[in-house]
Every structure is written in C-alpha cells, then in structure tokens.
Amino acid sequence: MLFQIQQVPASGLYWLNDVLQNFYQKLIADEEFDDCFDAEFQPVLDASAKTTELFQGVFNQYAALAPALKSEFNNLYTNHTNLTDCFDDVGLDVFVHSNDISDIWTACKTLGGYLYTTTMGLVCFTCEDVANTSMDTHFKEFRAINGNVCCFCGLEDYMAERTISSEFENEDEKQWRASYDHYLAKKHYPFLSVDFENLIPCCDTCNSKAKGEIDLLKREGNRYLTFHPFNGSATASLNIDYTPDNTFDDKWRISIAPGDINLSDKMSNWDHTFQVTSRASKRLNDHFETSYLTDLLTERPDIDSVKRVLRTAAARAKGEMKNNRESYFKALCFDELLNQPNDVLESLRFAANQQHEGRSLD
C-alpha cells in the first residue's frame, strides 16, 4: 500500500457480510436450512430465488460431506475468516482446500460472487430497514475520507461506476455501481466476498491488469507477508535516482526504500502484485521532463529561482498525494532534483526554455 487508508464507518451495507458469516456458523453447527438466517433476511430470500438457490446449494453440499470432510471445511472456514495475523507472520499457515471438498468450495465461490455482484444491489436487499445501504454512497464516503487517488499505486484515480454482473443474473439484475477490489481475491477467499474489511476501491490498472486474481498471502505453496489495508500504519516507501547523462537507459529509476525485513518483504510483495515501480518509472521517463518540468522551469531567470520553484512544487505535491494522481512521484522527483548539481539544473532550465520557445514559434 502506498497510502494508509481508513475504513468507512459501519452502515447497513455491511449487513450482508453478517448474514453470510451467520449462515456459515449455523451451517457448521448443523442447524436446519431455515434456521441459518435471521428473520430480517427472509424477505431477501423470498424476493430473490437465485440467492436462495445458491445458499441452498452450499447447504446441500455440506450436508452430504462425511464427518472428516466437514471437519476440513470447518477448519478452512475458521482459518480464512481469521487471517489478520497471517499478514504479519509467514509462520502462520493459510489453508487450501483439498480436492475432496472441491464441490462445496466451488459452491461457496459461486455464492460469494453472486452476493457481491447481485444480491448486494437488489431492491429487496437495499429496501430492508437498514441505513445507508448504497454502494455508491459508501464509495463517496470512502473518497471523502481517503482522497481520490488509488491507495495501491498513487498513479491513477479510483475506478468510477461500472457494470457489475455475474453469469447467473437476469438482464434486469445487472447493476451500474461503484466498483471495488477484493484485496484477498474472492477466488481464493470466498468467505470474504462481501466483507468490507476486504473490499477496497482501487484503479482499473491495479485491479484488473496488475493484481487480477493473485493471492497476496500464498502462491505456489509459499507464504507471503502483505500490508493490511486498514490496520496498522506501515506503508511502502520508495527511493528515486536521477542520472541526467544516461544515454542508453532510463534517467529516472525508482526502487523500494530499505526497511526492516518484514516491511521489506511486504513492499516486495506489494510491488510484485501491483507493479508500481515499473509503472511509475515508465511514466516518469516518458513524461516528466517534457510535461512536468517544462512549464515549471520556463522563464526562470537563474538557478536560485529554479530551486525555489522546485521546493514549492515538492511541498505542494506532498500535500496533494491523495487527491492528485502522480503527486507522490512528482514530489520524489522534485526533491531528487534539488540534490542535483547546479549544472544539471541549468541544463534542465535551458531545455525547458528552448522547448517553450519552440512552442511559441509553432
């Protein structure tokens, strides 16, 4: 995580996760199907046949398991709903289902996906006697607290509204609403599909192109440390180096700043997942001098004025990091330039004025 973020205060929107966890807990306690839901949720089941069908599918799969496989499923559920300590300790295992319970695992994924894509936005759910159930309202409140820039990369704005749909929906069930990322992918952690401790807005690149369905905690049998999206204050930090006379390679090079071993491991996992350093490096090398610096340094009469404007720009960028994309990286660049010799700054000042004169002649 590049920025620490805060959770939106609890609202009725979080109710669906309470319903889901209550269902699993009563399922494991061998309750009857009708007893796995509080009375307040019954109108949703009555109004949404598909929601009922998918809950029933998980229930039937569980009822058919042998005692030993029920025990495996119960342990898996307990493990996956108590993962917070695993973010900070690779010695704690994250369980993976065996082939023997693959059918109920598939049913759980289908249920979790449908609850997120469809049930959460159905009229029969949002009209319940609970306050503030709108995903769009929650998204607006999240931005009011945390800013407009993706907390994972700092390079792009959060995704706005888009069509959220699943293969099971009718045409009138498709929804246009704010989009969230499952921090722990619902493919691997379906019990967390509608848990707002696991749902975070992000940019399209981080969500779809970079992270996708990567498991942040376990890959190819290896455990990884990862940032918790809401708990703790640790975030990633980066260094940047500028090599002005680099003819063949990129001038700007971003690297992860040194930290203690746990923080370094978290930063490496974060960068591997969201590819921030490579994305930011490309953006800076493609655009920084030609776009960001030209207007800033144009018509600066001397080196002192260049340094003043760089200091001002760095301070402003640091204050705008959560609301203006790329500001985090601009601040790094401006600070790095302030450490450069005067002759480097003079060459940048000269190039900016030349470019400005070229534009004027056009």
N, C-alpha and C positions, 0 to 999 in steps of 0.2 A: 504494500500500500504506500503510495506516495504521500497521501494526506490522511490524517486521522479523521474519522467521521463519527457523528453521533446518531443514535437511534431516534426515530420519531416517537414521541410518547405513545403509549399503548392506546389503541382505539378498538372499536368494534371490528375493524378489518382483521385483527389478529384472532378473532373468534374461531375462524375455520381451522387454524392450527390446533386450538384447544379441542375442537371436535375430533380431529384426526388422531391426536395423541390419546384422547379418551377412548376412542374406538379400539386402538391397538392394545391399550392396557386392559380393557374389558375382554377383548378377544383372547389375550394371553391368560386371563383369569377364567376362561371357559364360560363366559356369560352367553346367554342366548342372543341372537342377532338383534332383535328388537330392543334388548336391554343395553346395547352398546352405544346408544345415543340418548342425549338428554332430550326432554320434551320440546325444548326450544328449536331443535334442529329438525324435528319431524316434518314441519311444513316444507322444508327444502327437499327432503326425500320424497314427499308426496308430489311436489311440483316438478321434480327432475328425475325421470325414470332412469336416465343414464347414470346419474350419481348413485342412485340406489343400487343399480346393477353392478357397478364397479366395486362398491363396498361389499356387496353380497359375494362377488367373485373372490375377493381376498378371504372373506369369512369361510366360504366353502373350501377353498384350498387349504386353509389352516386346519379346519375340522377333519380333513382327510389325512393329515400327517400322522405318522407314527410318533409315539411319545419322544423318542430320541431326536427326531427331526423338529418336533415342536420346541424342544429344549434348545436346539441350534438356532431356530428362528428367534426365540425369546432372547437369547444371548446377543444375537445380531442387532435386534431392536434396541436393547439396553445400551449396547456399545455405541451405536450410531446416534443415539439421542443424548449422549454424554461425551461429546468429543472435545470439549473445550481444552482439557488438559493435554490432549494429543497435539494441539497446535504448538505446544512448547516443549514437548518431551517425545523424542523418537523412540524411547524405550517402551512407550505405551502402544500396544498394537491396535490397528484399525481392522476390524473383522471383514472378511469377504465371504459371501455365501458360497456354499458348495453346490455342485450340480444336483444333489439330492433335493434341494429346495428351490431349484431354478424356476419352477412353475409359479410358486407363490411369490417369488421375487419379481417375476415379470408382472404378475397381477398387482403388486404393490407399486411398481413403476407406472403402470397404466393408470391406477387410481390417483397417485400423486400428481402425475402430469395433467390429468383431467381436472382435478380440483384447482390447480393453478391456472390452467388455460381457460377454463369454462365456468366451473361452479362458483369461483370467487366473484365473478361478474354477473351471474344470473340475477334477474329481478327477484326471484324467490329467496335469494340469499341477501341481497342488499336491502330488501324491504323489511327484513327482520327488525325487531325492536332493539337495535344496537346503534350506537352513534358513529358517524363518520366512517362508513364502510367503503368509500370510493378509493380505488387505486390512484386515480388522478389527484385527489385531494392529498393522499399520502405522499405522492411524488412531489407536489408543490411544497408541502411542508418539509420534506427532505431537502429540497433545494434551498428553502429559506434558512435552514439550519446549517447546511454544509456547502452551499455555493452551487455553481452551475457546471463546474469542470470535473471530469471523470477523476475519481479519487485514486484509481489504479495507475493512470499514466500521466495525468496533467496536460495531455496534448489535445484533447478533444472535449466537446461538450457532451453531457449525458444524452443518451438516446431519448428522443421525444416519443409521442404516442405512435403506435404501430398496431397492425392487426395481430392479435394473439389468437391462435386457433389450434385445434387438435384434429386428428383424423376421425374422431368419433362425433364431432359436432354437426348439428344441422346448420343450414345456412343462416338461420336467424339467431344462432347461438354465437356466431363469430363476433369478436369484440375488438374495438379500436380503443386501446387504452395505453397508459404508461407502461413501458417495458422495464423489467428488472432482470438482473443476472442472478442465477443461483450460484453463490460463491462456492459451495460444495455442490457439484453438479448433481441434478436430480437423477441422472442415470445411475450414479453410484450411491446416492443417499436419498432415496425416495421418501423416507420418513420425514425429511426436512423440506419437502416440496413447497409447503405454504407457511414455513416458519420465517418470520421477518427478521430473525437473527441471522438468517441465511440468504435473505433477499436484498439485493443492493442495486440501485441504478448504476449504470456504467455507460461508456461509449460503445458504439457499434463495433469498432475495431477490437477493443478488449473483449467484448462478449462473444462475437461470432468468429472473427478472423484469427484472434490470438488464442484465447483460452478454450473456446469450444467446450468439449466435454472432458478436458484434462482433470484428473483427480489431484487436488492440491496436497493431499495427505499421503497418498500411496500410489506408486507406479512401478510396475514390473517387480512387485514384491518388496520394493524398497520404501521405507518411511521417510517423510519429509516434514520439516518444520515450516509453518506458514504463519503469516500475520493473522490475527483475529480481526475481523472487520470493525468491531465495535469496542472490544475490551482491550485495555492496555493503551499505552501512549507511544509505543515503538512504531516508527515508520521507516521507510527506506530513505537513504541519503546518497547523493551522487557527487562525484567529482567531475570536473571538466578541464581539459587541457587544450590550449590553442597553439598550433605550430604554424606561424604565418608563411614560412618559406618552404612548406611541404608541397612539393610539386606533384608527386605521384599519388599520395594518399590523402585522405580527408584531413582538413585542417583541425576540425573540432572532434575531439574524442571524449566520450563520456564513459565513466567507469563507476562501479559501486564503491562507495567510501568504506574504508576499513571500519570494522566494529568487532564486538566480542563474537565468539564462534556461533552462538545461537542466532544473533542478529544477522551475521553474515550469511548463515545458511538460509534464513528467511528471505533475505534480499535476493540471494541467488535463485531461490525457487520462484519468487515474485517476478524477477526479470526473465527467467526461463519461460514462465507461463504467459506473461503479457508482452514480452519482447520490447520493453520500454527503452533500454539504452540504444538498441539498434534503430528503433523507430525515431527516437529523438535525434540521434546522430545524423541520420539521413535528412531529416527535416532541417537541421541546423546547417549542414554542409550545402544543402540545396538552396537555402533561402536567407540565412542570417545576414551575410554581408550585403547581398543585393537588395533585400527587402527591409530588414530591421534597422540596419546601420545607416543606410543612405540618407533617409530623411532626418535621422537623429544627428548626423555629423555634418550635414550640408550647411555651408556658410558659417561654420565655426572658424573664427579667425586665428586661433592658436591652440597649443596643446593644453593650456590651462582651462580653456573653455570646453575642450573635448572631455577632460577629466570631470569637470563639473556636471556636464550633461550626462555622462555615464553614471556618476554617483546618483544623480537624481532619478535616472531611468531604472537603476538597480533597486533603489528604495521603493519606487512606485510598483515595479514588477513583483517584489516580495509581498507587497500589500494586496496585490490583485490575483495571487496564485489560484485561489479557489473560485474565482469568478471570470477570469480571462484566460483562455487556453494558451498554453506555451509560456505563460509568465514565469513559471518556476524555472524553466530552462533559459529564458531571457535573462533572468536575474543571475544565474550561474555565469552566463556569457559576459554580461556587463562587469561582474566582479573580476572575472578572469582577465578581461582587457585592461582593467585598472592596474593589474600586476605586470602588464607588459611594458617593455622599454618605450621611451618617448618616440624613437624612430619607427616603431611598429604602429603606434597611434597616429603618427604623422602620415604614414603611408595610407592608413585607412581614411584619414581626413581628406587627403589628396584624392583618393579614389572616389570617395563619396561626392566631392565637388565636381570631379570630372564626369561622373555619371549624371549628376544633376544638370550640368551644362549640356550634356548630350540630349537629355530630355527636353531642355528648353529650346534647343535648335530644332528638334522634331516638331 
